[in-house]
Structure formats: structure tokens, C-alpha cells
């Protein structure tokens, strides 16, 4: 999702110049409900994103900058929060339980 510099985002970003959302109605990228169900504004925005040549750069920017509103790189705010949790939460150490180890006599 390309946003103007008036919102505080950098104005000279080369991936933004090639974004498929340039010229689209920005309202569809900031739906009241960001459920990706068919027929919703979020689904319309994601359809634009799926044809975008810079979808990965857009999604990466949103993840790196904690963008928590709107559709960016075909992801909803909830999806990006889940991605951030999955990539920043420490994974639990998985190993055999004490009672599942090799038997000793």
C-alpha cells in the first residue's frame, strides 16, 4: 500500500513508485473490518496486492515498521501481528520428557 509522505512515511521509496495500488482508492486498503473473506474491502485490496510487482517489499516494509493498520503486501493487520509473533517469539525447546527417554535397568 503506497501512502503519501503527509502520513509520515518516506516519500522517495522506489518500491512505492511501482506499487499496483498507486491510483487506487485508498479507502479499500483501510477497511473497517480487515477480514480477508470474499467480497469484503480487504479482499478487494488483497486482489490488487496479488497483481503487484512489489508485494514482498511492501509486506516487508509493513512488518519492519510495525504497520498495524490497513492492508499491506496482501496481509491484514491481524496477519502481520501473527507473523511478527511467529518470528520474534522464542521457540520452546523440544526434547524428550524425562519419562520418555531410554529405559535404564
Long-range contacts (C-beta under 8 A, 24 or more apart in sequence): 1-26, 1-29, 1-45, 1-49, 1-58, 1-62, 1-70, 1-71, 1-72, 1-73, 13-61, 15-54, 15-57, 15-58, 15-61, 16-54, 18-53, 18-54, 19-52, 19-54, 19-58, 20-48, 20-49, 20-51, 20-52, 20-53, 20-54, 21-45, 21-48, 21-49, 21-52, 24-48, 28-71, 29-70, 29-71, 29-72, 30-69, 30-70, 30-71, 31-70, 31-71, 34-70, 34-71, 34-76, 34-77, 34-78, 35-76, 36-76, 36-79, 42-71, 42-76, 45-70, 45-71, 46-71, 46-74, 49-73, 49-74, 50-74
